[in-house]
Amino acid sequence: MSSVRPRRKTAPSTALVETPPPVTAEPVDTCFLRTLVGYNTRRAALSIIEVFMERMAVYDLKVVDFSVLSLVAHNPGVTSRQLCATLNVLPPNMVGLIAALERRGLIERRPHPSDGRAMGVHLTPEGADLTVQAEKTAAQLEEDATARLTPTERKTLIRLLQKVYD
C-alpha cells in the first residue's frame, strides 16, 4: 500500500490580484563614487561602448575586432606580438581574433620583411574598405557621445585619460 496521498486538484483562483504601485527609487548618494577616476571612467566607457556595439553591429565588429583592424590599417605589417602588447590581449586570444578576421577575408598574414620568424598582418582590400567605414562610424559616435563637451574639453579629456594609462 502506498503512503503517497493523491493530490487534490484545486480550481484556479479567480480573485483579482492587486499589482502594487511601482516603486520609485529614492536618489542614492553617489558623492564619494563621483570623486573616483575609475568610477567616472567606467560610467563614461559603458555609455559609449553600448552605442559603439550597436553601430558596429552593421559591420559585425566587436570592440577588439575594430581595434585590431584600425591598428593594422595604420601599421601595415604589424605583428601579432605588437598587437597583443598594444591592446593588452593574451597571445592565445589574439590568435583566435586574427584567425576569425582572416576567415572573413579582412586581413591576411605575410612573412615579415625583417623578422623571418614573424608574420606581418595586413588588411585585404575588403578589410581596408570596411575599416575606413567603421572608423568613420566610430568618429561620428565619439562626436555624438561627447556632444556636451567643447572641442577643447574633448581633447583635454583624451589627453588626461592617456596620462592615466600611458
C-alpha positions as semicolon CSV with decimal commas, in nm:
position;residue;x (nm);y (nm);z (nm)
1;M;0,000;0,000;0,000
2;S;0,138;0,338;-0,099
3;S;0,191;0,609;0,157
4;V;0,170;0,882;-0,107
5;R;-0,164;1,056;-0,096
6;P;-0,309;1,175;-0,423
7;R;-0,303;1,548;-0,469
8;R;-0,632;1,723;-0,462
9;K;-0,684;1,936;-0,766
10;T;-0,782;2,290;-0,689
11;A;-0,956;2,526;-0,921
12;P;-0,753;2,828;-1,027
13;S;-0,823;3,134;-0,822
14;T;-1,050;3,386;-0,981
15;A;-0,974;3,654;-0,725
16;L;-0,814;3,966;-0,867
17;V;-0,460;4,017;-0,752
18;E;-0,375;4,379;-0,700
19;T;-0,048;4,487;-0,851
20;P;0,147;4,701;-0,610
21;P;0,226;5,050;-0,733
22;P;0,568;5,084;-0,899
23;V;0,844;5,161;-0,656
24;T;1,010;5,490;-0,732
25;A;1,372;5,474;-0,635
26;E;1,489;5,737;-0,399
27;P;1,800;5,915;-0,520
28;V;2,115;5,743;-0,400
29;D;2,408;5,943;-0,269
30;T;2,696;5,884;-0,510
31;C;2,905;6,181;-0,397
32;F;3,206;5,969;-0,297
33;L;3,196;5,749;-0,608
34;R;3,179;6,059;-0,827
35;T;3,518;6,166;-0,688
36;L;3,684;5,849;-0,821
37;V;3,853;5,845;-1,161
38;G;3,778;5,475;-1,206
39;Y;3,408;5,514;-1,135
40;N;3,369;5,808;-1,374
41;T;3,581;5,646;-1,643
42;R;3,381;5,325;-1,622
43;R;3,047;5,508;-1,637
44;A;3,159;5,705;-1,943
45;A;3,301;5,395;-2,109
46;L;2,982;5,195;-2,054
47;S;2,767;5,462;-2,213
48;I;2,996;5,488;-2,516
49;I;3,057;5,114;-2,559
50;E;2,685;5,037;-2,564
51;V;2,631;5,272;-2,858
52;F;2,959;5,158;-3,019
53;M;2,841;4,797;-3,021
54;E;2,506;4,894;-3,174
55;R;2,670;5,095;-3,451
56;M;2,943;4,838;-3,521
57;A;2,687;4,558;-3,549
58;V;2,629;4,655;-3,914
59;Y;2,996;4,565;-3,976
60;D;2,979;4,259;-3,749
61;L;3,264;4,402;-3,541
62;K;3,323;4,389;-3,168
63;V;3,536;4,649;-2,992
64;V;3,852;4,438;-3,010
65;D;3,793;4,347;-3,378
66;F;3,764;4,715;-3,463
67;S;4,079;4,792;-3,263
68;V;4,280;4,524;-3,444
69;L;4,161;4,639;-3,787
70;S;4,237;5,003;-3,707
71;L;4,586;4,920;-3,579
72;V;4,659;4,708;-3,887
73;A;4,529;4,985;-4,114
74;H;4,765;5,238;-3,956
75;N;5,055;4,992;-3,911
76;P;5,068;4,760;-4,214
77;G;5,276;4,454;-4,138
78;V;5,231;4,482;-3,760
79;T;5,299;4,153;-3,583
80;S;5,066;3,963;-3,356
81;R;5,309;4,024;-3,071
82;Q;5,285;4,400;-3,126
83;L;4,905;4,383;-3,139
84;C;4,899;4,185;-2,812
85;A;5,122;4,440;-2,638
86;T;4,929;4,740;-2,769
87;L;4,583;4,605;-2,686
88;N;4,681;4,412;-2,372
89;V;4,541;4,090;-2,520
90;L;4,684;3,748;-2,438
91;P;4,858;3,575;-2,734
92;P;4,615;3,278;-2,747
93;N;4,323;3,521;-2,769
94;M;4,495;3,723;-3,042
95;V;4,550;3,406;-3,246
96;G;4,174;3,346;-3,245
97;L;4,096;3,709;-3,330
98;I;4,336;3,714;-3,623
99;A;4,211;3,377;-3,748
100;A;3,849;3,498;-3,737
101;L;3,930;3,822;-3,922
102;E;4,132;3,621;-4,175
103;R;3,840;3,381;-4,232
104;R;3,620;3,683;-4,302
105;G;3,868;3,797;-4,566
106;L;3,953;4,121;-4,382
107;I;4,319;4,057;-4,306
108;E;4,599;3,839;-4,434
109;R;4,931;3,731;-4,289
110;R;5,253;3,767;-4,486
111;P;5,614;3,699;-4,395
112;H;5,764;3,990;-4,202
113;P;6,034;4,167;-4,407
114;S;6,292;4,195;-4,126
115;D;6,200;3,907;-3,893
116;G;6,195;3,573;-4,073
117;R;6,016;3,406;-3,781
118;A;5,728;3,655;-3,764
119;M;5,427;3,714;-3,983
120;G;5,308;4,064;-4,057
121;V;4,935;4,135;-4,055
122;H;4,789;4,333;-4,347
123;L;4,441;4,441;-4,447
124;T;4,289;4,294;-4,759
125;P;4,117;4,539;-4,994
126;E;3,784;4,435;-4,839
127;G;3,931;4,485;-4,492
128;A;4,063;4,828;-4,586
129;D;3,720;4,937;-4,715
130;L;3,543;4,806;-4,406
131;T;3,796;4,971;-4,174
132;V;3,752;5,311;-4,341
133;Q;3,375;5,287;-4,299
134;A;3,399;5,160;-3,940
135;E;3,646;5,435;-3,845
136;K;3,409;5,699;-3,985
137;T;3,128;5,545;-3,781
138;A;3,345;5,542;-3,468
139;A;3,449;5,905;-3,520
140;Q;3,084;6,009;-3,553
141;L;2,993;5,809;-3,246
142;E;3,264;5,986;-3,048
143;E;3,132;6,323;-3,162
144;D;2,779;6,224;-3,062
145;A;2,887;6,081;-2,726
146;T;3,085;6,391;-2,634
147;A;2,845;6,646;-2,778
148;R;2,818;6,824;-2,442
149;L;3,192;6,893;-2,447
150;T;3,362;7,168;-2,638
151;P;3,630;7,053;-2,884
152;T;3,894;7,178;-2,640
153;E;3,734;6,989;-2,349
154;R;3,721;6,674;-2,560
155;K;4,092;6,698;-2,648
156;T;4,175;6,768;-2,284
157;L;3,972;6,468;-2,169
158;I;4,151;6,238;-2,413
159;R;4,492;6,376;-2,313
160;L;4,417;6,334;-1,941
161;L;4,287;5,979;-1,984
162;Q;4,601;5,889;-2,181
163;K;4,813;6,022;-1,893
164;V;4,641;5,770;-1,667
165;Y;4,714;5,463;-1,881
166;D;5,032;5,552;-2,072
